[in-house]
Amino acid sequence: MPQIFKQHLEQLKENGLYRSLRVIHGEQGPWVELEGKPVLNLSSNNYLGMASHPRLKEASARATHSYGCGSGASRLICGTLELHEALEKRLAKFMKTEAALVFNSGYAANVGIISSVVGKGDVVFSDEYNHASIVDGCRLSRAEVVIFPHNDMAALEEKISSSLQQNSNNRRLIVVDGIFSVDGDLAPLPELVRLADTYDGLLMVDEAHGTGTVGPEGRGALAHFSVEGKVDIIMGTLGKALGGFGAFAAGSRELIDYLINTSRSLIFSTALPPSVLGSTLAALDVLEQNPSLVAKVQENADYMRERLKALGYDVLSSHTPILPVMVGEAALSTEFSRLLLKEGVLAVALRPPTVSEGTSRIRVTVMATHTREDLAFSADVFEKVGKRLGIIP
Ligand SMILES: Cc1ncc(COP(=O)(O)O)c(C=O)c1O
């Protein structure tokens, strides 16, 4: 039997798709220590540098000191602490919704929300580039899943109306990443709101990469498009720009009560511990008091985007701190990433199954805490390595 694992792993290696874990020493910052060497970190979702912010560290330690290390039970048993309640009130205020509910990770939130909102006999319309956790939530729900071409609103409308002709009595859910995690572009939210209204469907938006990076005061993609209050279900994460771990749902009081009663990933899992609840409350304070952090990450992204484009790279149509540097073949993207690292730049390759065949790329993410010198250095490395591999002229 162990032969099956070996064969599978060898196959992955042959196709340039083998993955292994890298160990980072010390804090997650603009530079990290990898194999005893400092490297520039262009792979983190710690967009605002919050993961190692002194105020978050202090708040996390204080919460542990006052409330202990663990929550002791799931939310509905006896694991709901005052800190959960405080954070949920705070998140609802930040997202401008009636209520919010903390989940244990973005993955758990997407799987738990989607599978409780739709089920057998319902239809979920999902963008082809949605995150894997949305894909898995759709599968788990047992609803019919209709995939629509990326950001193609005409195709989505056609698919909704043809589905309606077959069955008009089911629940319809449209679900999208607000900012797509691998391409870094935005979903056309005003049009999605219109379609959800027109066809009496629910709209769910994943703000995992929107919070802290786009919109006034970093309030996300909904705020960017001024559609706050018009989206039925918002999902957000605490482990990216907010520098901690976990996630949340935000929406009406009824939605949150419904999720408390039906969402299995919430009901059957130990609640988040005090340390991350405390640090996230501090992250929201830091974000509200320092809107310049959001401006800085956007400015850094603009600079890096222009430098990469000027070198001849295709970075698609990203308008966010996520910059896809298109390569094509999986093996070439792995080699690109390896050579970048050798030159002191950590920028990982995304390959199938994360992206589709022939669209492997280096996913660059910039942070507010990168300096101009850091980014200029990385652009020089991208020039040297890209030319050597023949990816740019
Ligand atoms: C769009 C999107 N949704 C959900 C998730 C999952 O979030 P988490 O890492 O908190 O599980 C991610 C992160 O990887 C993501 O990029």
The ligand as an SDF file (V2000), in Angstrom:
LIG
                    3D

 16 16  0  0  0  0  0  0  0  0999 V2000
  -10.6000   34.4830   -0.9720 C   0  0  0  0  0  0  0  0  0  0  0  0
  -10.2640   33.6330    0.2190 C   0  0  0  0  0  0  0  0  0  0  0  0
  -11.2670   33.1500    0.9640 N   0  0  0  0  0  0  0  0  0  0  0  0
  -11.0170   32.3810    2.0460 C   0  0  0  0  0  0  0  0  0  0  0  0
   -9.7380   32.0740    2.4320 C   0  0  0  0  0  0  0  0  0  0  0  0
   -9.5090   31.1860    3.6070 C   0  0  0  0  0  0  0  0  0  0  0  0
   -9.1970   31.9570    4.7180 O   0  0  0  0  0  0  0  0  0  0  0  0
   -8.3520   31.3370    5.9110 P   0  0  0  0  0  0  0  0  0  0  0  0
   -6.9180   31.3560    5.4780 O   0  0  0  0  0  0  0  0  0  0  0  0
   -8.6440   32.2040    7.0760 O   0  0  0  0  0  0  0  0  0  0  0  0
   -8.8320   29.9310    6.1160 O   0  0  0  0  0  0  0  0  0  0  0  0
   -8.6710   32.5930    1.7030 C   0  0  0  0  0  0  0  0  0  0  0  0
   -7.2880   32.3860    2.1590 C   0  0  0  0  0  0  0  0  0  0  0  0
   -6.4900   31.6750    1.9210 O   0  0  0  0  0  0  0  0  0  0  0  0
   -8.9380   33.3720    0.5500 C   0  0  0  0  0  0  0  0  0  0  0  0
   -7.9230   33.8210   -0.2030 O   0  0  0  0  0  0  0  0  0  0  0  0
  1  2  1  0
  2  3  1  0
  2 15  2  0
  3  4  2  0
  4  5  1  0
  5  6  1  0
  5 12  2  0
  6  7  1  0
  7  8  1  0
  8  9  2  0
  8 10  1  0
  8 11  1  0
 12 13  1  0
 12 15  1  0
 13 14  2  0
 15 16  1  0
M  END
$$$$
